[in-house]
Every structure is written in C-alpha cells, then in structure tokens.
C-alpha cells in the first residue's frame, strides 16, 4: 500500500487530496483498509532512530502522526465510506459535511521527493548550518553543526546559558532550523 511517486499519476478531472485523521497508532491500519477499498492513499514516512533499553533502532514512522492523505473525486467516489473505515477517526470536513480538500501542491510536493514517500529531514546537512534537535533530552534546542561523521553522528554546538555546549546526536534526530 506504500505509494511512491511512480504509482501516483497527476490528478485528473475533479480529483483532489483530502486529509484523513487516523486513530492513535493506526495510520498503517487505515492505509491498508482504505487501499483495500480501492482508494489511493499517501502516507508520508520518515526514518527516525528510537532508543529503548540502551539499543538504537531505526524505524519508519509517519511524518505526520495520525494523518494520511486520500485521493478522491467527490462526484465519483464513495467518500462517505472513508469515515467508517477501520483505523480512521474522521475525514476533515466543512460544516455541511463535505470534505475539505488539501491545497493543490502540498501533497504533490511530498510525493515528488526523491525517496518516494520516505522523507528525510537530515538530507543536505553541512558544517555551520543551524539545526533543531527533534528528539531526546535536548529536544527543541537549536544549535550549529560542528561536525558530521560517517557513522551518522552529528556534533552540534547548542546555545545554552550563553555558552556553546557540544552535543553528539544521531543525524536523524536533527532537522534544519527555520
């Protein structure tokens, strides 16, 4: 059910992308069941490193936890069945009950990424670049990349208490700062 850019031709006629809100930890289940009904689904994923019991493990996780995109033509498709699909909490709708389309270009730009539906926030990191730590004890801190190594580690100088503190994290735990 993983849809890559090659599997997703351009939108035709009245087709648009719509946002589906999944139940907690049920994005994969919603993707599977919506796909089985014939809907085109896009669930952007990110590689992230999880630390548990002193072990590091790289896993694929949803880029937007609890959200996925479904491609619909409201005049052609049975879109009401999306709301009652296993794993789906709701379909974002207007007050009158009709689904709200995602602005054109948002989903298309995610699909056009080189890795298909796998999004990497650490692509193109360079020494001297400002980055934000995404996970761990320094989550949400901003610093400057001091060094990158071949093992996937990044040494960052964090701005703490008016001094630069060196911290080493895995490169999947950082993203370019805005």
SEPAVO-757786 format. One line per field, with one value per residue: z, y, x of N, C-alpha, C, O, CB in turn; residue number from 1; residue in one letter. Coordinates in Angstrom, 2 decimals. Glycine has a CB too. Layout:
<atoms>
n.w <- c(Z,...)
n.v <- c(Y,...)
n.u <- c(X,...)
ca.w <- c(Z,...)
ca.v <- c(Y,...)
ca.u <- c(X,...)
c.w <- c(Z,...)
c.v <- c(Y,...)
c.u <- c(X,...)
o.w <- c(Z,...)
o.v <- c(Y,...)
o.u <- c(X,...)
cb.w <- c(Z,...)
cb.v <- c(Y,...)
cb.u <- c(X,...)
resi <- c(NUM,...)
resn <- c(A,...)
</atoms>
This chain:
<atoms>
n.w <- c(0.00,0.15,-1.44,-4.03,-5.90,-8.62,-8.72,-8.58,-10.54,-12.10,-10.81,-11.99,-13.74,-11.44,-9.22,-5.99,-3.19,0.12,3.67,6.11,9.37,11.52,13.87,17.07,16.61,14.36,11.67,9.71,9.61,8.77,6.26,4.99,4.98,3.65,1.19,0.40,-0.23,-2.59,-2.69,-3.37,-1.53,0.41,2.56,4.06,5.13,7.63,8.47,11.61,14.59,17.29,20.71,22.99,25.88,25.98,23.35,19.97,17.34,14.01,12.55,10.42,10.45,10.57,8.94,9.65,12.43,12.94,10.68,7.25,3.66,1.31,-1.97,-3.81,-5.90,-5.45,-6.75,-7.99,-6.35,-3.52,-0.98,1.61,2.86,3.75,6.28,7.95,7.92,9.08,11.46,10.87,12.19,11.48,8.62,7.45,7.35,5.99,7.60,6.48,6.01,3.78,2.48,3.14,0.81,0.44,-0.06,-3.43,-4.54,-2.12,-1.21,-3.56,-3.68,-1.58,-2.53,-4.74,-3.76,-3.77,-2.52,-2.78,-0.73,1.55,3.80,4.52,6.96,7.47,5.19,3.28,5.30,6.52,7.69,10.04,9.68,10.95,13.15,14.45,17.27,17.30,18.95,22.13,25.12,24.55,23.00,20.78,21.11,19.58,17.52,16.18,13.52,14.06,13.38,11.14,10.93,9.43,10.60,11.06,13.07,14.53,15.55,17.55,18.41,21.01,22.03,25.13,28.20,27.55,26.41,24.28,24.05,23.39,21.79,20.91,18.58,16.83,13.29,12.34,14.30,14.05,12.36,9.76,11.00,11.06)
n.v <- c(-1.19,1.13,4.08,5.24,7.87,7.13,5.53,7.22,8.97,12.20,14.38,13.95,15.24,15.96,15.21,15.39,15.81,14.74,15.17,12.72,11.80,9.63,6.92,6.69,5.53,4.06,4.52,2.86,0.77,2.10,2.91,0.44,-0.62,1.37,1.31,-1.28,-0.86,0.41,3.04,5.66,6.19,8.21,8.10,9.82,9.07,8.95,8.36,7.46,7.38,5.27,4.95,2.42,0.56,0.80,0.38,1.30,1.83,2.04,3.15,3.25,5.80,7.57,10.75,12.76,12.15,10.28,11.23,10.97,11.00,10.96,10.28,11.61,11.84,13.69,13.56,11.13,9.06,6.90,8.50,8.74,6.32,6.37,7.50,5.48,3.52,1.00,2.01,4.69,7.84,10.22,12.16,15.19,17.79,20.33,22.51,21.69,19.03,18.11,17.00,18.70,19.91,19.40,22.01,22.54,21.19,20.77,18.00,16.91,17.94,16.57,13.95,14.12,13.98,12.62,10.07,8.84,8.10,8.36,10.53,12.51,14.44,15.16,15.41,16.88,18.21,20.44,21.53,24.16,24.86,25.88,23.99,22.16,20.21,17.23,15.12,13.45,14.40,17.02,18.06,20.29,22.28,24.64,24.65,24.78,22.99,21.29,19.14,16.35,12.83,9.62,7.58,8.42,10.23,13.47,16.33,18.92,22.33,23.58,26.38,27.23,28.73,31.07,30.09,27.86,24.55,21.41,18.72,15.39,13.74,11.42,11.73,11.59,12.73,15.44,18.47,20.92,24.24,26.65)
n.u <- c(0.80,2.15,2.67,4.50,6.14,6.05,3.81,1.74,-0.05,-0.69,-3.27,-6.59,-9.43,-11.88,-10.45,-8.96,-6.74,-7.39,-7.55,-7.11,-7.87,-6.42,-6.95,-5.24,-1.93,-2.68,-2.24,-1.12,-2.94,-5.27,-4.36,-4.03,-6.69,-8.15,-6.86,-7.58,-10.20,-9.99,-9.19,-6.84,-3.98,-1.80,0.80,3.06,6.35,8.95,12.32,13.37,15.32,15.02,15.46,15.69,15.92,18.73,19.42,19.73,17.49,16.54,13.63,10.72,8.43,5.29,5.33,3.59,2.15,-0.81,-2.09,-3.05,-3.23,-5.88,-6.95,-9.49,-12.43,-15.07,-17.52,-17.52,-16.41,-17.14,-17.06,-18.05,-17.70,-15.12,-15.02,-15.97,-14.10,-11.84,-9.48,-9.64,-10.36,-11.66,-12.70,-11.57,-13.87,-16.11,-18.56,-20.95,-20.57,-19.18,-16.05,-12.91,-10.67,-7.13,-4.82,-3.79,-0.74,0.56,0.52,1.46,4.07,5.26,5.08,6.73,9.29,12.63,12.90,10.45,7.87,9.31,10.57,13.32,14.67,17.22,18.71,21.26,22.68,25.14,28.37,28.32,25.70,22.51,20.56,17.72,17.09,15.28,14.47,14.93,16.83,17.52,15.58,13.98,15.90,18.09,20.94,24.32,25.79,28.71,30.32,30.17,29.92,30.87,29.45,26.93,26.55,26.16,27.78,26.84,26.79,25.20,23.30,23.39,22.72,24.17,26.50,28.38,27.57,28.87,27.22,26.53,24.54,22.39,22.10,19.48,18.02,17.94,16.96,16.99,16.98,14.40)
ca.w <- c(0.00,0.12,-2.76,-4.41,-6.91,-9.89,-8.62,-8.34,-11.65,-11.80,-10.54,-13.19,-13.60,-10.17,-8.11,-5.06,-1.99,1.33,4.89,6.95,10.73,11.92,15.29,17.57,16.17,13.38,10.31,8.81,9.51,7.93,4.91,4.46,4.75,2.59,-0.06,0.04,-0.79,-3.89,-2.61,-3.46,-0.24,0.55,3.96,4.06,6.23,7.99,9.21,12.86,15.46,18.59,21.72,24.00,26.59,25.56,21.96,18.96,16.24,13.02,12.11,9.58,11.18,9.79,9.05,10.40,13.19,12.92,9.48,5.94,2.60,0.42,-3.24,-4.09,-6.74,-4.64,-7.58,-8.48,-5.31,-2.34,0.06,2.95,3.46,4.35,7.71,8.73,7.66,10.24,11.66,10.57,13.19,10.74,7.42,7.71,6.55,6.26,8.47,5.78,5.91,2.61,2.83,2.84,0.04,0.78,-1.14,-4.53,-4.48,-0.84,-1.28,-4.75,-3.37,-0.74,-3.40,-5.68,-3.11,-4.41,-1.88,-2.80,0.44,2.69,3.94,5.41,7.33,7.65,3.90,2.98,6.45,6.29,8.84,10.19,9.49,12.15,13.18,15.63,17.75,17.25,20.00,23.18,26.22,24.04,22.03,20.52,21.20,18.30,17.60,14.94,13.21,14.15,12.68,10.69,10.71,8.56,11.38,11.20,14.23,14.29,16.75,17.50,19.48,21.46,22.73,26.46,29.23,26.91,26.03,23.31,24.65,22.34,22.00,19.77,18.38,15.52,12.32,12.16,15.41,13.80,11.11,9.58,11.75,10.18)
ca.v <- c(0.00,2.29,4.66,6.05,8.88,6.49,4.93,8.27,9.91,13.52,14.42,14.08,15.75,16.61,14.58,16.22,15.12,15.10,14.79,11.74,11.73,8.22,6.62,6.65,4.42,3.25,5.03,1.73,0.04,2.92,2.84,-0.90,-0.81,2.29,0.75,-2.46,-0.36,1.00,4.44,5.95,6.70,8.63,8.22,10.17,8.46,9.49,7.43,8.05,6.45,5.10,4.38,1.67,-0.43,1.01,-0.03,2.22,1.13,2.96,2.69,4.15,6.29,8.61,12.11,13.46,11.11,10.24,11.84,10.47,11.67,10.09,10.95,11.39,12.67,13.67,13.23,9.76,8.09,6.74,9.06,8.57,5.08,6.64,7.78,4.26,2.55,0.60,2.83,6.09,8.56,11.10,12.85,16.61,18.27,21.63,22.41,21.00,17.60,17.79,17.02,19.88,19.49,19.91,22.93,21.91,21.35,20.32,16.55,16.66,18.22,15.46,12.77,14.35,13.80,11.55,8.77,8.45,8.58,8.42,11.89,12.62,15.83,15.42,15.50,18.13,18.89,20.87,22.16,25.56,25.05,25.92,22.85,21.98,18.83,16.77,14.16,13.27,15.38,18.38,18.29,21.68,23.21,24.99,24.77,24.85,21.75,21.44,18.05,15.20,11.68,8.57,6.67,9.01,11.11,14.90,17.08,20.21,23.28,24.15,27.66,27.08,29.61,32.00,29.43,26.79,23.24,20.39,17.57,14.47,13.04,10.78,12.74,11.55,13.47,16.87,18.99,22.31,25.20,27.61)
ca.u <- c(0.00,3.03,2.56,5.66,5.83,5.74,2.49,0.77,-0.11,-1.25,-4.70,-7.40,-10.80,-12.22,-9.74,-8.19,-6.27,-8.11,-6.84,-7.78,-7.36,-6.46,-6.94,-3.86,-1.08,-3.42,-2.06,-0.86,-4.20,-6.13,-3.80,-4.32,-8.12,-8.57,-6.32,-8.38,-11.46,-9.70,-8.79,-5.41,-3.56,-0.42,1.21,4.49,7.08,10.24,13.17,13.83,16.02,14.38,16.34,14.95,16.73,20.12,19.61,19.25,16.86,15.99,12.32,9.93,7.27,4.59,5.85,2.56,1.45,-2.27,-2.66,-2.68,-3.96,-6.64,-7.24,-10.91,-13.28,-16.29,-18.67,-17.38,-16.06,-18.00,-16.19,-18.63,-17.18,-13.82,-15.21,-16.26,-13.04,-11.04,-8.29,-9.92,-11.15,-12.56,-12.27,-11.78,-14.99,-16.72,-19.73,-22.04,-20.26,-18.36,-14.61,-12.09,-9.50,-5.81,-4.42,-3.06,0.70,1.12,0.77,2.27,5.47,5.74,5.21,7.83,10.59,13.40,12.72,9.05,7.14,10.20,11.06,14.48,14.88,18.64,19.38,21.94,23.28,26.52,29.01,27.98,24.27,21.67,19.65,16.87,17.08,13.90,14.13,15.92,16.79,17.73,14.51,13.59,17.02,18.68,22.39,25.08,26.50,30.16,30.99,29.38,30.81,30.35,28.61,25.61,26.51,26.33,28.18,26.16,27.07,23.93,23.40,22.79,23.25,25.10,27.74,28.18,27.77,28.90,26.36,26.52,23.27,22.28,21.67,18.04,17.39,18.03,16.39,17.37,16.18,13.73)
c.w <- c(0.00,-1.29,-3.03,-5.53,-8.24,-9.90,-8.56,-9.50,-11.22,-11.56,-11.85,-12.82,-12.27,-8.98,-7.31,-3.93,-0.79,2.53,5.74,8.31,11.20,13.44,15.77,17.16,15.13,11.95,9.31,8.57,8.60,6.47,4.25,4.09,3.69,1.23,-0.54,-0.55,-2.15,-3.86,-2.77,-2.21,-0.35,2.02,3.97,5.32,6.43,8.68,10.49,13.72,16.82,19.52,22.78,24.59,26.09,24.14,21.05,17.80,15.30,12.48,11.17,10.36,10.31,10.02,9.87,11.18,13.22,11.69,8.23,4.92,1.73,-0.81,-3.64,-5.17,-6.06,-5.44,-7.99,-7.35,-4.16,-1.11,1.46,3.64,4.09,5.86,8.56,8.51,8.94,10.30,11.43,11.68,12.49,9.49,7.67,6.76,6.91,7.20,7.81,5.57,4.71,2.98,2.36,2.04,0.56,-0.36,-2.18,-4.39,-3.20,-0.90,-2.47,-4.48,-2.46,-1.59,-4.31,-5.06,-3.71,-3.81,-1.90,-1.58,1.69,2.74,4.92,5.69,7.44,6.32,3.75,4.17,6.13,7.56,8.86,10.06,10.84,12.07,14.49,16.00,17.88,18.38,21.02,24.22,25.75,22.97,22.00,20.72,19.81,18.49,16.22,14.73,13.23,13.32,12.32,10.53,9.87,9.29,11.59,12.39,13.80,15.60,16.57,18.66,19.83,22.22,24.06,27.44,28.71,26.64,25.05,23.95,23.53,22.73,20.74,19.74,17.03,14.54,12.06,13.25,15.22,12.46,10.98,10.33,10.77,10.39)
c.v <- c(1.27,2.83,5.57,6.99,8.25,5.90,5.97,9.26,11.22,13.42,14.63,14.58,16.47,15.99,15.60,15.33,15.66,14.52,13.86,11.74,10.29,8.09,6.55,5.37,3.51,3.74,3.88,0.95,0.79,2.86,1.51,-1.04,0.15,1.81,-0.45,-2.06,0.32,2.46,4.56,6.70,7.19,8.87,8.53,9.64,9.13,8.39,8.12,6.96,6.46,4.43,3.72,0.61,-0.40,0.53,1.04,1.41,2.17,2.36,3.71,4.52,7.34,9.98,12.97,12.41,11.34,10.87,11.13,11.15,10.64,10.92,10.60,12.32,12.61,13.32,11.76,8.74,8.06,7.21,8.94,7.32,5.29,6.81,6.53,3.17,2.26,1.44,4.31,6.69,9.47,11.61,14.33,17.17,19.70,21.42,21.65,19.51,17.21,17.91,18.29,19.41,20.13,20.86,22.23,22.22,20.84,18.84,16.23,16.91,17.14,14.21,12.90,14.19,12.60,10.16,8.31,8.99,8.61,9.80,11.88,14.09,16.19,15.46,16.87,18.88,19.23,21.52,23.65,25.85,25.05,24.77,22.85,20.51,18.39,15.85,14.07,14.38,16.82,18.74,19.76,22.70,23.44,25.16,24.82,23.55,22.04,20.38,16.96,14.03,10.61,7.60,7.24,9.92,12.55,15.54,18.49,21.06,23.96,25.44,27.54,28.01,30.50,31.40,28.30,25.46,22.21,19.18,16.72,13.74,12.35,11.78,12.71,12.32,14.97,17.22,20.43,23.24,26.21,29.00)
c.u <- c(0.85,3.06,3.75,5.24,5.44,4.33,1.39,0.74,-0.76,-2.76,-5.46,-8.79,-10.99,-11.49,-8.97,-7.71,-7.03,-7.38,-7.70,-7.09,-7.53,-6.57,-5.50,-3.14,-1.75,-3.28,-1.90,-2.16,-5.17,-5.67,-4.16,-5.80,-8.66,-8.09,-7.12,-9.73,-11.25,-9.33,-7.28,-5.00,-2.12,-0.14,2.70,5.16,8.42,11.02,13.60,14.44,15.35,15.37,15.48,15.86,18.18,20.42,19.02,18.68,16.28,14.70,11.71,8.68,6.57,5.21,4.89,1.78,-0.05,-2.90,-2.16,-3.59,-4.66,-7.03,-8.67,-11.43,-14.64,-17.54,-18.68,-17.24,-17.07,-17.21,-16.76,-18.10,-15.81,-13.96,-15.44,-15.22,-12.26,-9.77,-8.51,-10.77,-12.15,-11.89,-12.55,-12.83,-15.36,-17.91,-20.88,-21.75,-19.43,-16.89,-13.90,-10.88,-8.22,-5.42,-3.55,-1.58,1.32,1.48,1.67,3.76,6.06,5.98,6.43,9.21,11.30,13.17,11.27,8.35,8.00,10.84,12.23,14.73,16.35,19.40,20.05,22.49,24.73,27.05,28.67,26.49,23.54,20.66,18.86,16.90,15.62,13.51,15.24,15.86,16.97,16.70,14.12,14.69,17.58,20.18,23.00,25.85,28.00,30.87,29.98,30.35,30.10,29.42,27.21,25.46,26.77,26.74,27.64,26.62,25.75,24.18,22.65,23.49,24.38,26.48,27.41,28.54,27.78,28.05,26.42,25.19,23.31,21.68,20.17,17.31,17.47,17.39,16.88,16.43,15.58,14.27)
o.w <- c(-0.14,-2.23,-2.32,-6.04,-8.93,-10.96,-8.49,-9.46,-10.13,-12.05,-12.71,-11.71,-12.01,-7.84,-7.85,-3.74,-0.69,2.42,6.05,8.39,11.28,14.18,14.95,17.34,15.04,11.10,8.22,7.44,7.74,5.56,3.09,3.00,2.92,0.24,-1.74,-1.30,-2.78,-4.92,-2.36,-1.85,-1.11,2.65,3.89,6.42,5.53,9.39,10.46,13.60,17.43,19.16,23.41,23.87,25.81,23.80,21.33,17.34,15.74,12.02,11.12,10.86,9.43,11.14,10.67,10.65,13.49,11.64,8.15,5.27,1.44,-0.70,-3.80,-5.34,-6.10,-4.87,-8.30,-7.38,-3.88,-0.32,2.43,4.87,4.89,6.62,9.75,8.89,9.77,9.30,11.77,12.06,12.84,9.32,8.07,5.54,7.97,7.56,8.49,5.00,4.63,3.71,1.33,2.53,1.06,-1.52,-1.85,-4.14,-3.19,-0.67,-2.37,-4.98,-2.56,-1.39,-4.61,-5.77,-4.12,-4.53,-1.10,-1.41,2.78,1.83,6.01,4.77,7.49,6.34,4.08,4.06,5.54,8.40,7.83,10.30,11.75,11.05,15.48,15.13,18.50,18.75,20.79,24.20,26.47,22.15,23.04,20.54,18.96,19.48,15.21,15.66,12.52,12.66,13.08,10.04,9.63,8.64,12.24,12.71,12.85,16.64,15.58,19.77,19.08,22.97,24.11,27.49,29.36,26.64,25.01,24.35,22.78,23.85,19.63,20.74,16.19,14.92,11.60,13.14,16.12,11.56,11.98,10.29,9.77,9.74)
o.v <- c(2.37,2.12,6.55,6.91,8.79,5.79,5.62,10.28,11.33,12.51,15.40,14.34,17.48,16.23,16.56,14.22,16.85,13.52,14.16,11.69,9.78,9.04,6.37,4.27,2.32,3.42,3.91,0.52,0.19,2.76,1.48,-1.51,-0.22,1.89,-0.63,-2.83,0.75,3.07,3.67,7.72,6.64,9.73,7.62,9.74,9.77,7.57,9.23,5.78,7.51,3.46,4.37,-0.15,-1.45,0.31,1.60,0.45,3.10,1.22,4.87,3.65,7.92,10.34,13.80,11.83,12.45,11.04,10.74,11.79,9.57,12.09,9.42,13.44,11.57,12.83,11.20,7.69,9.05,6.39,9.03,7.25,4.46,6.31,6.53,2.02,3.14,1.57,5.11,6.12,9.50,11.51,14.68,17.04,20.22,20.28,21.05,18.80,16.06,18.83,18.87,18.58,21.25,20.55,21.42,23.37,20.50,18.48,15.36,16.17,16.83,13.50,11.91,14.25,11.64,9.17,7.45,10.20,8.85,10.19,11.32,14.88,17.37,15.53,17.89,20.08,18.43,22.01,24.32,26.98,24.32,24.60,23.44,19.65,19.09,15.79,14.55,15.20,17.75,19.62,20.40,23.90,22.55,25.74,24.90,23.05,22.92,20.64,16.69,14.22,10.69,6.88,6.61,10.34,12.82,15.30,19.17,20.56,24.78,25.56,27.71,28.05,30.65,32.11,27.83,25.25,22.11,18.68,17.24,13.17,12.65,12.60,13.71,12.54,15.72,16.39,21.09,23.06,26.58,29.95)
o.u <- c(0.32,3.43,3.96,4.12,4.58,3.72,0.21,1.44,-1.31,-3.42,-5.03,-9.27,-10.34,-11.88,-8.41,-8.22,-7.30,-6.68,-8.85,-5.86,-8.65,-6.31,-4.60,-3.66,-1.43,-4.11,-2.47,-2.43,-5.82,-6.48,-4.56,-6.12,-9.55,-8.82,-7.32,-10.34,-12.21,-9.18,-6.53,-5.60,-1.32,-0.76,3.52,4.62,8.96,10.44,14.12,14.12,15.14,16.03,14.65,16.50,18.77,21.58,17.96,19.30,15.60,14.67,12.13,7.97,7.19,5.57,5.32,0.83,-0.52,-4.11,-0.99,-4.58,-4.11,-7.39,-9.01,-10.95,-15.30,-18.52,-19.73,-17.87,-17.75,-16.75,-16.00,-18.06,-15.37,-13.13,-15.14,-15.44,-12.06,-9.07,-7.64,-11.79,-13.33,-10.67,-13.66,-12.72,-14.98,-18.22,-21.70,-22.58,-19.00,-16.51,-14.25,-10.11,-8.22,-5.66,-2.68,-1.19,2.50,2.63,2.54,4.61,7.25,6.96,7.09,10.21,10.65,13.24,10.89,8.23,7.50,11.56,12.14,14.96,16.71,20.63,19.45,22.76,25.45,26.29,28.73,26.06,23.91,19.99,19.26,16.76,14.82,12.34,16.36,14.94,16.61,16.94,13.96,14.46,17.54,20.63,22.30,26.49,28.49,31.87,29.05,31.47,28.90,28.66,26.38,24.35,27.50,26.13,27.93,26.82,25.23,25.16,21.43,24.72,25.42,27.49,26.27,29.69,26.81,28.15,26.38,24.76,24.16,20.84,19.62,16.10,17.10,17.29,17.14,15.22,16.21,13.83)
cb.w <- c(1.18,0.61,-2.91,-4.85,-7.11,-10.18,-7.42,-7.03,-12.83,-12.96,-9.53,-13.95,-13.73,-9.93,-8.63,-4.52,-1.80,1.28,5.69,6.31,11.70,11.41,15.59,19.09,17.38,13.75,10.24,9.41,10.91,8.42,4.94,5.50,6.05,2.87,0.13,1.27,0.17,-4.76,-1.26,-4.75,0.87,-0.30,4.78,3.96,5.98,8.90,8.37,13.60,15.59,18.47,22.33,23.40,26.41,26.51,21.69,18.48,16.74,11.86,13.32,8.20,12.57,10.17,7.64,9.45,14.61,14.14,9.42,5.86,1.75,1.14,-4.35,-2.83,-8.28,-3.98,-8.82,-9.40,-4.77,-2.17,-0.24,2.87,2.40,3.74,7.88,8.36,6.56,10.17,10.76,9.20,14.13,11.61,6.11,7.58,6.74,4.94,8.88,4.44,5.88,1.40,2.22,4.15,-1.43,0.97,-0.55,-5.91,-4.65,0.30,-1.39,-5.91,-2.71,0.38,-4.25,-6.26,-1.59,-4.35,-0.46,-2.87,0.68,2.62,4.43,4.78,8.64,8.54,2.74,2.27,7.73,5.09,8.80,9.20,8.58,12.30,13.02,15.36,19.13,15.97,19.39,22.59,27.22,23.47,22.36,21.38,22.17,17.71,18.38,14.94,11.83,15.61,13.55,9.34,12.05,7.95,12.73,11.27,15.30,13.72,16.96,17.53,19.06,22.34,21.86,26.95,30.40,27.76,27.28,22.02,25.70,22.05,22.32,19.85,18.47,15.59,11.02,12.13,16.72,13.84,11.09,8.11,12.84,10.40)
cb.v <- c(-0.01,1.93,5.43,5.16,9.80,5.40,4.05,9.00,9.29,14.50,15.54,12.74,14.61,16.54,13.50,17.42,15.30,14.60,16.04,10.32,12.75,7.48,5.29,6.79,3.59,3.23,5.94,0.79,-0.17,4.38,3.01,-1.98,-0.63,3.71,0.36,-3.35,0.61,0.82,5.05,6.79,5.62,9.90,6.91,11.70,6.97,10.76,6.98,8.75,6.82,4.28,5.46,1.04,-1.83,0.32,-1.42,3.17,0.14,3.23,2.43,3.48,6.89,8.64,12.73,14.30,11.05,10.91,13.33,8.92,12.54,9.48,10.53,11.56,12.16,15.00,14.11,9.66,8.39,5.24,10.49,8.50,3.98,7.91,8.72,3.73,3.06,-0.92,2.36,6.24,9.38,12.27,12.31,17.40,17.35,22.34,23.79,21.66,16.83,18.72,15.82,20.62,19.85,18.74,24.14,22.40,22.77,20.58,15.76,17.54,19.60,15.15,12.58,15.73,13.63,11.88,8.83,6.93,7.71,7.31,12.84,11.95,16.13,14.36,15.25,19.00,18.02,21.86,21.94,26.36,23.95,27.31,21.53,22.47,18.69,16.08,12.78,13.21,15.06,18.51,17.43,22.04,22.67,26.29,23.61,26.06,21.16,21.38,17.46,15.50,11.08,7.80,6.37,7.94,10.67,15.56,17.09,20.03,24.34,23.14,28.84,25.61,28.78,33.21,28.89,27.04,22.93,19.94,18.00,13.47,14.02,9.48,12.55,10.11,13.09,17.34,18.90,22.67,25.92,27.61)
cb.u <- c(-0.92,4.46,1.25,6.86,7.02,6.76,2.42,1.08,-0.88,-0.95,-5.04,-7.48,-11.80,-13.71,-8.78,-9.05,-4.72,-9.58,-6.44,-7.75,-8.10,-5.20,-7.69,-3.84,-0.67,-4.87,-0.83,0.24,-4.83,-6.16,-2.26,-3.95,-8.89,-8.04,-4.88,-8.60,-12.12,-10.85,-9.23,-5.06,-3.69,-0.12,0.90,4.69,7.27,10.11,14.41,12.67,17.52,13.07,17.27,13.66,16.14,21.05,18.96,20.37,15.75,17.01,11.38,9.57,7.68,3.10,6.06,1.62,1.99,-2.80,-2.33,-2.80,-3.02,-7.91,-6.22,-11.73,-13.33,-16.49,-18.70,-16.19,-14.68,-18.47,-15.92,-20.16,-17.11,-13.18,-16.38,-17.63,-12.09,-10.69,-7.23,-10.63,-10.23,-13.02,-13.02,-10.46,-16.20,-17.16,-20.20,-22.30,-21.51,-18.70,-13.92,-11.65,-9.69,-4.75,-3.66,-3.59,1.04,0.11,-0.56,1.80,5.60,4.72,3.93,7.71,10.42,14.85,13.21,8.91,5.93,11.29,9.94,15.75,14.19,19.24,18.38,21.03,23.20,26.60,30.55,28.72,23.71,20.94,20.43,15.40,17.85,13.67,13.84,17.29,17.86,19.14,13.29,12.44,18.12,18.04,22.98,26.05,26.06,30.62,32.12,28.62,31.27,31.48,29.26,24.60,27.53,25.01,29.76,24.62,28.17,23.17,22.81,22.87,23.75,25.25,28.51,29.02,26.66,30.37,24.88,27.70,22.05,21.40,22.40,17.56,18.05,19.49,14.80,17.40,17.03,12.22)
resi <- c(1,2,3,4,5,6,7,8,9,10,11,12,13,14,15,16,17,18,19,20,21,22,23,24,25,26,27,28,29,30,31,32,33,34,35,36,37,38,39,40,41,42,43,44,45,46,47,48,49,50,51,52,53,54,55,56,57,58,59,60,61,62,63,64,65,66,67,68,69,70,71,72,73,74,75,76,77,78,79,80,81,82,83,84,85,86,87,88,89,90,91,92,93,94,95,96,97,98,99,100,101,102,103,104,105,106,107,108,109,110,111,112,113,114,115,116,117,118,119,120,121,122,123,124,125,126,127,128,129,130,131,132,133,134,135,136,137,138,139,140,141,142,143,144,145,146,147,148,149,150,151,152,153,154,155,156,157,158,159,160,161,162,163,164,165,166,167,168,169,170,171,172,173,174,175,176,177,178)
resn <- c(X,X,X,X,X,X,X,X,X,X,X,X,X,X,X,X,X,X,X,X,X,X,X,X,X,X,X,X,X,X,X,X,X,X,X,X,X,X,X,X,X,X,X,X,X,X,X,X,X,X,X,X,X,X,X,X,X,X,X,X,X,X,X,X,X,X,X,X,X,X,X,X,X,X,X,X,X,X,X,X,X,X,X,X,X,X,X,X,X,X,X,X,X,X,X,X,X,X,X,X,X,X,X,X,X,X,X,X,X,X,X,X,X,X,X,X,X,X,X,X,X,X,X,X,X,X,X,X,X,X,X,X,X,X,X,X,X,X,X,X,X,X,X,X,X,X,X,X,X,X,X,X,X,X,X,X,X,X,X,X,X,X,X,X,X,X,X,X,X,X,X,X,X,X,X,X,X,X)
</atoms>
